Amino acid sequence: MTISQNSVRILEITDAQEGQRIDNFLLKHLKNVPKSHIYRLLRSGQVRVNSGRKKPTYKLAAGDKLRIPPVRVESQDQTVVPDSVIHSLTQAILYEDKNILAINKPSGIAVHGGSGLRFGVIEAFRQMRPAESLELVHRLDRETSGILILSKNRTSLTQIHDLFRRDNSDKSIEHLEKTYLALVCGQWQHGNHTVNAALSKIKQGGEHRMVVDDSGLHAISHFEAIEIFADTSLMRITIETGRMHQIRAHALHCGHPIAGDTRYGDKQCNKSLRSMGLKRLFLHAQRLHLPLTPPQTITAELTPELKDFLKILK
């Protein structure tokens, strides 16, 4: 069904919206309007800022008057996030201030919808808080639990994105620190070990996965054994870069894949651990240090099912 928005709208850009490119702002604001149509509106001058034409790369400023012409929107059934998910995420909130919201993301919930998923964390919080300008600051794999940060305004989003992109080779400044807990298959034999191995994305068996490849993207992970069991090892892993599936690919590269990993893992190890009660990937984002002013350090305890499984191993 097609819905017409028949009147011209004038929006005043707020402080929280400042700094966004106008094309990106329109793509978010005009849901279900094809991208090609949005760029056509910009090229033809039907979208204007302070009565003037702007290129798609123009960055909006607070106080700008944005003219949006009548558009035809292909309506889609609105996804309603189940109450059970809303309750779970409400209980998962770790920290909140005027700039950010931090949660201990449960395993099994994606950070956003897409690829066959109707919703994720960001859609759930936008349903819960429709008046707020919430955006994902970073991502976690669907199977991974732990700290996930959402921004509440454009300024904090840009500031923390800059921290994630900062070159860690400059030791004269403080850096963002991301620490994970993971159970790996086998008894760890490498001591405190740094993996400096570039990663490339390939498609294999219909799935995307990362492989160690000298021509790939720079990736560094630091592994430290916390406790070694009969057939597994509990590890603390700090990463300097945030590549897709980085820890999972680097753990496999070390010969110790993450327990419960159906994409990079060891089938026999996973089968054995599943019979003992491990039903998920044992990877948890435990600590995130943000060198802001003032600095913030957020921690998330292991989820109950992972704590209970460690008791079985001891």
N, C-alpha and C positions, 0 to 999 in steps of 0.2 A: 504494500500500500504506500502511496506517495502522499506526503503532507506538505502543504505550502505554507511558508512563513511569509505572509503577504505584506508586511510593513517593514520599512527601513528601521534599523535599530542603531542607536548611538550608545556605545559603551565607553565609560571612562576607566582607563587603566589604573589599577591600584598599585600601591607600593609592592605588594606581594607578587604582582604579575610583571613588574618592571624587569627588563633585560631579556625577555623572550623574543625570539625572532617572530615576525608577524605571521609567517606561513605556519610555523609550529603552533602558535597560539590559535590560529583559525582551525587547524587540523584537530585540535583538542576541543575547541568550542563548538564547532559545527559537526557534531557526531553524525556519522552515516552519510556525509556529503563526500562524493568522490574527490580524491586528491587532485585529479586533473581539473575538476570544476573550480576548486579553490584557487588554483594557480591562474585559471582563466579569469576569475573575478579580480585578481590582483593585476594581471597584465592589462585588462580592459579599463582599469581605474574605477570599477564599481565599488571596490573596497578602498576607503580613503582614511588617512590619519590627519586630523586637524585640517580637513578639507583638501588635502593634497595627496597625490599618488605616492605610493611607496613600493620599493622593490621587495621581493620575498625575504631578502636578508636583513631588512630594516629591524632594529631592535627597539621594542616598545619602551617608552618612558612613562613614569608615573604622571598622571594627569592628561596623557594623550586622549583625544576624542576619536574613537574608532568607529567609522561608519560601516555597518554590515548591511548589504542590500537584501531584498527578498530572495530566498533560496527555496529549492524543492528538495526535501529530505526523504530518503527512502527509510521509512520507519521499520524498526525491528522490535520483536518482542523483548521487553526489558527483562534482563536476567535478575531474578530475585535470589539473593544469597540465603541459604537455609538458616533458620534460627540457631541450629546446633553449631554451625560454623561461626556465626556472629558471637555466640556465647563463648566458644573456645578462644577466639581471638581477643575478646574483651578480657578474659582471664589471663591472657598471655602478655598484656602490657607490662613492660618493665620500668619504663621511664617516659616522662612527657614534660615538655616545657613549651614556651611560645613558638619555638622554632622546629623542634623535632619530636617524633614519636618513635619509641623503640619497643619492639616486641620480641618475645621468645617464640619464634615461629614453630608451630608443630610440624612434624614430618608428615608428608602426604598432601599438604596444601601448597599449591603453586603460588608464586609471588604475584602473577597476573594471569588473566585469561588468555586464550589463544591456543592454536594447535589442538583443537578438539576440546579444550577446557572452557567451560562457560564463565568461570570466574576464578579469581585468586585473591590474595590478601588485599591488593589495592582496591579492587572492585568492592570487596566487603567493607573496608573502612570508608570508602566514598558513599556507600549505601548508609552506613551508620552515621556519617558526619557530612551530609550534603552541602553544608555551608562553608566547609573548609577546603582549601586548595592543596590537597594531599598529592604527593608524588613519591615514587620509589627513589630512594637515594642509591641503592645498589641492589643486587640480586643474590638469592640462594637457590640452589637446586631444589626441586620439589621434594626430594627425599631427605634433604638435609634439614635438621632443626637448628634453632639458635637465633642469635641476634640479627634482626632485620630492622633497618632504619627507614622511616618515612619522613619527608620534609613537610613543613606546614606553610612554607612561603618560598618564593623564588630565591631570595637572598641566601637562605640556609642551604637550599639545594645546590646552588652554584658554588658556595663556599666548601661544602663537603665533597662535591665532585672534584674540585681542585685538589683537595687532600688525597683523594683516591688516585689522581693522576700524577701526583708529585713524584719526582725522580728520587728514589731512595738512596742513590749513590752519594748524594750531598749530605755528609754526616754533620755539617755545621748547624742543621736545623732539625727540629723534632718532626717525626713522621707518624702517620697513621699506622696503627698496629692491629693486625687481625690474627687472632689465635683460635685454633680449633682443637677439639678432642676427637680422637678417632681410635677405633679398635681395628687392628690390622691382622691379617692371617699370618700365622707363623711366629716364631720367636725372633724378635728384632736383634740383629747382630752387628749393626753399623754404628752404635754409639750415637753421640750427637752428630747429626749428619745434615749437610746442606745439599739440596738438589738444585743445581743451576742448569736447567735443561729446557730449551725452547720447545714450544708446543704448536702443532698445526692441527686444524680441523679436517677430518675426512668423513666420508659417508660410507658406512659399512653395514650391510644387512638391513638397510632401510633406516639406520640410526646414525646420528652424528656423534662422533667421538673424537677425543684429542689424542694425538700421538707425539712422542718425542721426535723432533725433527730440527736439525740445525738451522734450517731456513725459516723456521716458524717464529712465533712471537716469544720474546724474552719472558722467562718465568723462573721465579726463585721460591723455594719452600725449605723451611728449616724443621727437621724432625728430631724430637727428643723422646726417648722412652720413659714413661712414668712407672709402668708396672708390666712385668713379663709373666704370662701364664703358661700353661702346658702347651697350648697350640695357638695362642694369640698374644698380642701385645697392645697395651694401652699407650697411645702416643699423644704428645702435645705437638701441634704443628702450627708454626707461624709463617704466614706468607707475605712476601714483599710485593707480589703482583697479584692480580685477580683475574686470571684467565679462566675461561670456561672449563669446568671439571679439573682444575689444576691439581688439587690435592689427590683426587682419585687417579689421575694419570701419573703423577709423580710417585705415588705409593706403589702402583703397579710397576713402574720403572725400577723401583728399589727391590722388586721381588716380593713385596708384602702388600697385596691389594687390600682395600678396605673391606671389612666384614659386612656381609649383606649387600654388596654392590653387584647388582644384576648386569651391569654394563661392562665394568672393568674387572669384576671379581673372579674368584676361583670357585667353580661350581661345587667341588667336593667340600671345600671349606664352608661355603654357604649352606650346603645341605646339612652338614654336621651341626652348625650353629643354629640353623632353623629348628632342628629336632630338639635343641636345648631351650628354645624359646625366643630366639632373635628373629623378629618379623620385619625388620626394616634395615636400611643403611645405617651403620654406626658411625655417623659423622655429625658433629655438633659445633656450631659457631659459638664459642664460649666467652670470648672477650673481644671488645672493640675499644681501642683508645683513640680518641679524636683530639688532636692538638689544636683545639679552638682557644678562644679567650673568654672565660677560663677553660683549661683543658677538661675533657669529660672522658671518664672510663666507665663503660657499661659491661656488666657481666651477666651471664645467663647460666643457671645451674643445668646440669644434665637432666633431661626429661625423665619422669619416673620409670618408664619402661627400660631405659638404658641403665639407670642406676640399679634396677632390680636384676638386670642381666649380668652386670658386673659382680653382684653378690653370688650368682650361680657359679661364676668362674673361679671365685676365691676359695 
